[in-house]
Amino acid sequence: MSLSELIYDAGVVGAGGAGFPTHVKASAKSEFVLANGAECEPLIHKDFELMVHFAEEINHGFELLLDSTSALKGYFGIKAKNQKAIEVISNSLNNKSELTKLGDFYPSGDEYELVYEATGRLIPPAGIPLDVDCVVNNVETMMNISKAKRKEPVTEKFICVAGAVKNPSSFFVPVGTSFEKVIEHAGGTTTDDFGLFVGGVMMGELTFNLGDVITKTTAGLIVLPKDHYLIKRKSQPEQNWHRIGKSACDQCSYCTEFCPRYLLGYQVEPHQVMRSLGFTKTGASVWNKMAELCCACGLCTLYACPEDLYPKEACDKAKVEMKNEGIKFIQQKPVKVHPIKEGRRVPLKQLVRKLKLEDYDVEAPFNSNKPNVNNVKIPLLQHIGKPASPAVQKGEIVNAGDVIGKMGEGKLGANVHASIGGKIKEVNENFILIES
C-alpha cells in the first residue's frame, strides 16, 4: 500500500487545528515539505513536549512525507527559544532537511508565515502552500503519519491543559473524552466558576460545557476564571460586538497595521471591514471583501485595537455574508512584504501581558499517565470535508482501533476509529457513543 492509502486508512488529519485530511497532502508532489513546530498560541505547550519526547517518531513521519511527495528538501520550523526541542529534533533529523529557527512571535505558526520564513516564497492570496510547491504539516500530524505506516489508526489526541488548573500538563487522551475527564486528569480547577478556551485563547472557541469532547484537532484546553478579562470579552453577545464597533470605531487603523497577513503583503484591512458594520449605506460590498484574506489570528481584536473593539469578528461576519452572496475577492495588487513587517511583530510575552495571562504562563510538562476513560462520544466530523458515515450499529462490541465511521468513495474526509473498546450505546449521523 502507498503511504497515502495507509494514512487514509488510519484516519490521519491535520492535528494542529485545521483538520485537513492528510492523505491528500501525502499524494501530492512538491518541492518542499515543512514540519510546523512553531506553536504560538499563549499557554499551549503540547507540541514542545511532543518534540522533546517523541522526536524520532516525528522525524520518521517527516521523512516518509518527504519521500511520498518526492520533495527535494524539508524545513523544520521551531522557535529558537526552544533549545531542548531543537537539540533532540536535530539528533534524528534526516539529511534532506534543515531547521528553520523562528522568533518568539505571534502568529509564527501561521502556515503563510512559516512558508515565507523557511523558503522566502509568498503563497498566492487565498491560496494554499501547494501553490508554491510546499506541503505543511503540524508535528503531531507527522507523528501520526509514522504510526499510520505501522497501521496504527488515530485513536488518541495529545493535548495541553493549562490556566486555572492544579497541574498544568500535556498528555494523551482517547478521542471523544469529555472535557470534564480531561480537567480532572490535570488535577481539577483552582476556581469553582470558570470557562474553557478550546484550542487556545486567540483562535479557539469559548465554552462552558464540560460535556464537550476532545477531537482529532483539539490542541488543548485553557481554563480561566469566569471573571477573567478574556472570558468577559469573548462571552459578549455577537450583536454587541458589531453595535459597539459601529458606534466607537474611529478608524485609527491599528488593527490593519498589526495584521500579520497585511504585513506579508495581502490585501486585508480590518479597519476598512469595520466600516461595513454600518457607518454609511455605501461601500459595504467593497469593504466586506477586505475580510477574504483574514487568517482569524485575533491580533486585531485582542492586541491591536486601543478601544477593545472586535475587528476579527467583523471579518468573520463579512466572510459569511460574502459566502452567502457567492462573492470571491481577488487581490488587486502584487503580494509584496511590507517594509516595516519586522518592526511590527508581536512578541509572545508582550501578548501574554496584554491578555492578563502572566499568572498562568507556566510549563505544561508531559504526563505519561492517561486518564481512565469508561465512555467516549466520538464525532463523525472531525475534519475538513464531509462527515464519515456510521460503520457500526447500536449494541455492537468494538475494540480500540476498529473503524466505526467510513468515508464515501471520492468524498473529502477521514475515517473514524473507536478510541476505546466496548459496546456501542448510540449511533446517529453526528456521533457514536461507546461504553467500556
C-alpha positions as CSV (number, residue, x, y, z in Angstrom):
1,M,0.0,0.0,0.0
2,S,1.1,3.6,-0.6
3,L,1.7,6.0,2.2
4,S,-1.3,7.9,1.2
5,E,-3.5,4.8,1.4
6,L,-2.1,3.9,4.8
7,I,-2.8,7.5,6.1
8,Y,-6.3,7.3,4.7
9,D,-7.0,4.0,6.4
10,A,-5.6,5.4,9.7
11,G,-7.8,8.5,9.6
12,V,-5.0,11.0,9.9
13,V,-5.9,14.7,9.7
14,G,-4.1,17.9,10.5
15,A,-3.7,17.8,14.2
16,G,-2.8,21.4,14.5
17,G,-6.4,22.6,14.4
18,A,-7.4,22.7,10.7
19,G,-8.1,19.0,10.3
20,F,-7.4,18.8,6.6
21,P,-7.2,15.1,5.5
22,T,-3.5,14.2,5.4
23,H,-3.7,11.5,2.7
24,V,-4.4,14.3,0.2
25,K,-1.2,16.1,1.1
26,A,0.8,12.8,1.0
27,S,-0.4,12.1,-2.5
28,A,0.7,15.5,-3.8
29,K,4.1,16.3,-5.4
30,S,6.0,19.2,-4.0
31,E,9.5,20.7,-3.9
32,F,9.5,21.3,-0.1
33,V,7.9,19.7,3.0
34,L,7.6,21.8,6.1
35,A,7.1,20.5,9.7
36,N,5.4,23.0,11.8
37,G,6.6,23.0,15.4
38,A,6.2,26.8,16.0
39,E,3.3,26.6,18.4
40,C,2.5,30.2,19.1
41,E,-0.9,30.2,21.0
42,P,-0.3,31.6,24.5
43,L,-0.1,28.9,27.3
44,I,-0.2,25.9,24.8
45,H,2.9,23.8,25.1
46,K,1.9,20.4,23.8
47,D,4.0,20.5,20.5
48,F,7.1,21.4,22.5
49,E,6.5,18.4,24.8
50,L,5.9,16.1,21.8
51,M,9.1,17.2,20.1
52,V,11.1,16.7,23.3
53,H,9.7,13.2,24.0
54,F,8.8,11.8,20.5
55,A,11.4,13.4,18.2
56,E,12.3,10.1,16.4
57,E,8.7,9.3,15.5
58,I,8.0,12.9,14.3
59,N,11.1,12.9,12.2
60,H,10.2,9.4,10.8
61,G,6.8,10.8,9.7
62,F,8.6,13.9,8.2
63,E,10.9,11.6,6.2
64,L,8.0,9.5,5.0
65,L,6.2,12.6,3.7
66,L,9.4,13.9,2.0
67,D,9.6,10.6,0.1
68,S,5.9,10.4,-0.6
69,T,5.8,13.9,-2.2
70,S,9.2,13.5,-3.9
71,A,10.3,16.7,-2.2
72,L,13.8,17.9,-2.7
73,K,14.2,19.4,0.8
74,G,12.5,19.7,4.2
75,Y,12.3,22.5,6.6
76,F,11.5,22.0,10.3
77,G,10.2,25.2,11.9
78,I,10.9,25.5,15.7
79,K,11.2,28.6,17.8
80,A,14.8,29.5,18.6
81,K,13.9,29.7,22.3
82,N,13.0,26.0,22.5
83,Q,16.6,24.8,22.7
84,K,15.7,21.4,24.2
85,A,13.4,20.6,21.3
86,I,15.9,21.8,18.8
87,E,18.6,19.6,20.3
88,V,16.5,16.3,20.1
89,I,14.9,17.1,16.8
90,S,18.4,17.8,15.3
91,N,19.7,14.5,16.5
92,S,17.4,12.5,14.3
93,L,16.7,14.9,11.5
94,N,17.1,13.4,8.1
95,N,19.8,14.6,5.8
96,K,17.4,16.2,3.3
97,S,16.1,18.7,5.9
98,E,17.2,21.7,8.0
99,L,15.9,23.6,10.9
100,T,14.2,27.0,10.4
101,K,14.6,28.8,13.7
102,L,11.7,31.2,14.4
103,G,11.3,34.2,16.7
104,D,9.0,34.0,19.7
105,F,6.3,36.0,18.0
106,Y,2.6,35.5,17.4
107,P,1.5,34.1,15.0
108,S,4.7,32.4,13.8
109,G,2.9,29.1,13.4
110,D,0.6,30.5,10.6
111,E,1.5,28.5,7.5
112,Y,1.8,31.6,5.4
113,E,4.4,33.0,7.8
114,L,6.2,29.6,8.1
115,V,6.4,29.1,4.3
116,Y,7.8,32.7,3.9
117,E,10.3,32.3,6.8
118,A,11.6,28.9,5.5
119,T,11.5,29.3,1.7
120,G,11.1,33.0,1.1
121,R,8.0,32.2,-1.0
122,L,4.7,34.0,-0.7
123,I,1.6,31.9,-1.0
124,P,-0.9,33.5,-3.5
125,P,-3.8,35.4,-1.9
126,A,-6.4,32.9,-0.6
127,G,-4.1,30.1,-1.8
128,I,-2.5,27.1,-0.2
129,P,1.1,26.1,0.4
130,L,1.0,23.7,-2.5
131,D,0.5,26.7,-4.8
132,V,4.2,27.4,-4.1
133,D,5.3,23.8,-4.1
134,C,5.2,23.3,-0.4
135,V,3.4,20.8,1.9
136,V,3.0,21.8,5.5
137,N,2.0,19.6,8.5
138,N,2.0,20.0,12.2
139,V,4.5,17.9,14.2
140,E,1.7,15.8,15.8
141,T,0.4,15.0,12.3
142,M,4.0,13.9,11.4
143,M,3.9,11.5,14.3
144,N,0.6,10.2,13.2
145,I,2.0,9.6,9.7
146,S,4.7,7.4,11.3
147,K,2.0,5.5,13.2
148,A,0.0,5.1,10.1
149,K,3.0,3.4,8.4
150,R,2.7,0.8,11.2
151,K,-1.0,0.6,10.6
152,E,-1.9,2.3,13.8
153,P,-5.0,4.5,13.4
154,V,-5.7,7.8,15.2
155,T,-7.4,6.9,18.4
156,E,-5.7,9.4,20.8
157,K,-5.0,13.1,20.9
158,F,-2.1,14.8,22.6
159,I,-3.4,17.9,24.4
160,C,-2.2,20.6,26.8
161,V,-4.4,21.6,29.7
162,A,-3.4,24.9,31.3
163,G,-4.6,28.0,33.0
164,A,-6.6,27.7,36.3
165,V,-5.8,24.0,36.9
166,K,-3.8,22.5,39.7
167,N,-1.4,20.6,37.4
168,P,-0.9,22.2,34.0
169,S,0.3,19.4,31.8
170,S,0.3,17.7,28.4
171,F,-0.9,14.1,27.9
172,F,-2.6,11.6,25.5
173,V,-6.4,11.1,25.8
174,P,-8.7,8.9,23.8
175,V,-10.6,10.8,21.1
176,G,-14.1,11.5,22.4
177,T,-13.1,12.1,26.0
178,S,-15.2,14.7,27.8
179,F,-13.6,18.0,28.9
180,E,-14.6,17.1,32.5
181,K,-12.4,14.0,32.5
182,V,-9.5,15.9,30.9
183,I,-9.6,18.6,33.6
184,E,-9.9,16.0,36.3
185,H,-6.7,14.4,34.9
186,A,-5.0,17.8,35.3
187,G,-5.8,17.9,39.0
188,G,-9.0,19.8,38.7
189,T,-9.5,23.6,38.6
190,T,-8.3,26.2,41.1
191,T,-11.6,28.0,40.8
192,D,-15.3,27.0,41.0
193,D,-16.6,29.3,38.4
194,F,-14.7,29.1,35.0
195,G,-14.9,29.0,31.3
196,L,-12.8,26.9,28.8
197,F,-11.0,28.1,25.7
198,V,-10.8,25.1,23.3
199,G,-7.6,25.2,21.2
200,G,-6.3,28.5,22.6
201,V,-7.4,31.9,23.7
202,M,-6.6,33.6,20.4
203,M,-8.1,31.3,17.8
204,G,-10.0,28.9,20.0
205,E,-13.7,28.8,21.0
206,L,-15.1,29.7,24.4
207,T,-17.4,27.1,26.1
208,F,-18.8,26.4,29.5
209,N,-19.9,22.9,28.6
210,L,-17.8,20.2,30.4
211,G,-19.6,17.5,28.4
212,D,-18.0,18.6,25.1
213,V,-15.3,16.2,23.9
214,I,-11.7,16.1,22.6
215,T,-11.4,15.6,18.8
216,K,-8.5,14.8,16.5
217,T,-7.9,18.6,16.1
218,T,-8.1,19.8,19.8
219,A,-4.8,21.3,20.8
220,G,-5.8,21.8,24.4
221,L,-7.9,23.5,27.0
222,I,-7.2,26.8,28.7
223,V,-9.2,27.1,31.9
224,L,-9.8,30.7,33.1
225,P,-12.0,32.1,36.0
226,K,-15.3,33.4,34.8
227,D,-14.4,37.0,35.8
228,H,-11.2,37.0,33.7
229,Y,-10.8,39.7,31.1
230,L,-10.8,37.3,28.2
231,I,-14.0,35.4,29.4
232,K,-15.8,38.7,29.7
233,R,-14.7,39.8,26.3
234,K,-15.5,36.6,24.5
235,S,-18.8,35.9,26.2
236,Q,-20.3,39.2,24.9
237,P,-23.3,38.5,22.6
238,E,-22.4,38.8,18.9
239,Q,-24.8,41.8,18.3
240,N,-22.8,43.7,21.0
241,W,-19.5,43.2,19.1
242,H,-21.0,44.9,16.0
243,R,-23.1,47.5,17.7
244,I,-20.1,48.7,19.8
245,G,-17.9,48.7,16.7
246,K,-20.4,50.7,14.7
247,S,-20.6,53.4,17.4
248,A,-17.0,53.6,18.7
249,C,-14.5,52.7,15.8
250,D,-12.6,55.9,15.0
251,Q,-10.7,54.3,12.0
252,C,-7.3,54.6,13.7
253,S,-6.2,51.6,11.5
254,Y,-4.0,49.9,14.3
255,C,-5.9,46.7,13.6
256,T,-4.6,46.8,10.0
257,E,-1.1,48.0,10.8
258,F,-0.6,44.9,13.1
259,C,-2.3,42.4,10.9
260,P,0.3,39.7,10.0
261,R,-1.3,39.0,6.6
262,Y,-1.4,42.7,5.7
263,L,2.3,42.9,6.7
264,L,3.1,40.0,4.4
265,G,1.5,42.0,1.5
266,Y,-2.0,40.7,1.4
267,Q,-4.9,43.0,0.8
268,V,-6.7,42.6,4.1
269,E,-7.5,45.7,6.1
270,P,-9.7,45.1,9.1
271,H,-10.3,48.8,9.8
272,Q,-12.0,49.0,6.4
273,V,-14.1,45.9,7.2
274,M,-15.3,47.7,10.3
275,R,-16.9,50.3,8.0
276,S,-19.2,47.7,6.7
277,L,-20.9,47.5,10.1
278,G,-22.9,50.5,9.1
279,F,-21.1,53.8,9.2
280,T,-22.8,54.6,5.9
281,K,-25.1,53.0,3.5
282,T,-22.5,53.0,0.7
283,G,-19.5,50.8,0.0
284,A,-20.2,47.9,2.3
285,S,-19.8,45.4,-0.5
286,V,-16.4,46.8,-1.2
287,W,-15.2,46.9,2.4
288,N,-16.5,43.4,3.2
289,K,-14.2,42.0,0.6
290,M,-11.2,43.0,2.6
291,A,-12.1,40.2,5.0
292,E,-11.5,37.4,2.5
293,L,-7.8,37.1,3.3
294,C,-8.1,37.4,7.1
295,C,-6.4,34.4,8.9
296,A,-8.5,34.9,12.0
297,C,-5.5,35.1,14.3
298,G,-7.3,37.5,16.6
299,L,-4.4,40.0,17.0
300,C,-6.6,42.9,15.8
301,T,-9.3,42.2,18.4
302,L,-7.2,41.1,21.3
303,Y,-4.0,43.1,20.9
304,A,-4.1,46.0,18.4
305,C,-7.3,47.8,19.0
306,P,-6.9,50.6,21.6
307,E,-10.7,50.6,22.2
308,D,-11.2,46.8,22.7
309,L,-13.4,46.5,19.7
310,Y,-13.9,43.4,17.5
311,P,-12.3,43.7,14.0
312,K,-11.7,40.0,13.8
313,E,-15.3,39.2,14.5
314,A,-16.3,41.8,11.9
315,C,-14.2,39.9,9.4
316,D,-15.8,36.7,10.4
317,K,-19.2,38.2,9.7
318,A,-18.1,39.6,6.4
319,K,-16.8,36.2,5.3
320,V,-20.2,34.6,6.0
321,E,-22.0,37.4,4.1
322,M,-19.7,37.1,1.1
323,K,-20.0,33.3,1.0
324,N,-23.8,33.6,1.1
325,E,-23.7,36.0,-1.8
326,G,-21.2,34.0,-3.8
327,I,-18.6,36.7,-3.8
328,K,-15.0,35.8,-4.1
329,F,-12.4,38.5,-3.6
330,I,-9.4,38.7,-6.0
331,Q,-6.4,40.7,-4.8
332,Q,-5.9,43.8,-7.0
333,K,-2.1,44.2,-6.5
334,P,1.0,42.0,-6.3
335,V,1.9,40.5,-2.9
336,K,4.8,42.5,-1.5
337,V,6.1,42.3,2.0
338,H,5.6,45.5,4.0
339,P,9.0,47.2,4.7
340,I,8.2,47.6,8.4
341,K,7.0,44.0,8.9
342,E,9.9,43.0,11.2
343,G,9.2,46.1,13.4
344,R,5.5,45.2,13.9
345,R,6.0,41.7,15.1
346,V,4.1,40.9,18.4
347,P,6.4,39.2,21.0
348,L,4.5,36.4,22.7
349,K,5.5,37.6,26.2
350,Q,4.0,41.0,25.3
351,L,0.8,39.4,24.1
352,V,0.5,37.3,27.3
353,R,0.9,40.5,29.3
354,K,-1.8,42.3,27.3
355,L,-4.2,39.3,27.7
356,K,-3.6,39.3,31.5
357,L,-2.3,35.7,31.4
358,E,1.0,36.2,33.2
359,D,-0.1,34.2,36.3
360,Y,-0.9,31.2,34.1
361,D,2.2,31.4,31.8
362,V,3.9,28.2,33.1
363,E,5.2,25.0,31.7
364,A,2.9,22.1,31.0
365,P,5.1,19.0,31.3
366,F,4.4,15.7,29.7
367,N,2.4,13.3,31.9
368,S,2.8,9.7,30.6
369,N,-0.3,8.6,32.5
370,K,-3.5,8.6,30.6
371,P,-7.0,9.4,32.1
372,N,-9.1,6.4,32.9
373,V,-12.0,6.8,30.4
374,N,-15.1,4.5,30.5
375,N,-17.1,6.1,27.8
376,V,-16.4,8.3,24.8
377,K,-18.6,10.4,22.4
378,I,-16.8,10.3,19.0
379,P,-17.9,12.9,16.4
380,L,-18.2,11.7,12.8
381,L,-17.0,15.1,11.5
382,Q,-13.5,15.9,13.0
383,H,-12.0,17.2,9.7
384,I,-12.4,19.4,6.7
385,G,-14.9,17.8,4.3
386,K,-17.9,15.6,4.7
387,P,-18.7,13.6,7.9
388,A,-17.9,9.9,8.0
389,S,-20.9,7.6,7.8
390,P,-21.5,5.2,10.7
391,A,-20.0,1.8,10.1
392,V,-21.4,0.1,13.3
393,Q,-24.8,-0.4,14.9
394,K,-26.1,0.0,18.4
395,G,-25.2,-2.9,20.6
396,E,-22.1,-4.0,18.7
397,I,-18.9,-4.7,20.5
398,V,-15.8,-3.0,19.2
399,N,-12.1,-2.9,20.0
400,A,-9.9,0.2,20.2
401,G,-8.8,0.9,16.7
402,D,-11.8,-0.6,14.9
403,V,-13.3,1.6,12.1
404,I,-16.6,3.0,13.3
405,G,-17.0,5.7,10.6
406,K,-16.2,5.4,6.9
407,M,-15.9,8.0,4.2
408,G,-17.8,7.5,1.0
409,E,-16.0,6.9,-2.3
410,G,-14.5,10.1,-3.7
411,K,-15.5,12.3,-0.8
412,L,-13.1,14.5,1.1
413,G,-12.8,13.4,4.7
414,A,-11.2,10.8,7.1
415,N,-12.2,7.5,8.6
416,V,-13.1,7.5,12.3
417,H,-12.0,4.8,14.7
418,A,-13.0,3.5,18.2
419,S,-10.8,5.1,20.8
420,I,-11.7,2.6,23.5
421,G,-13.0,-1.0,23.5
422,G,-16.6,-1.6,24.5
423,K,-20.3,-1.6,23.5
424,I,-21.8,0.9,21.0
425,K,-24.5,2.7,23.1
426,E,-25.8,5.1,20.5
427,V,-25.3,5.8,16.8
428,N,-26.5,8.8,14.8
429,E,-25.4,11.0,11.9
430,N,-23.3,13.2,14.2
431,F,-21.6,10.9,16.7
432,I,-21.1,7.4,18.1
433,L,-21.2,6.7,21.9
434,I,-19.0,3.8,23.2
435,E,-19.1,2.5,26.8
436,S,-16.4,0.1,28.0
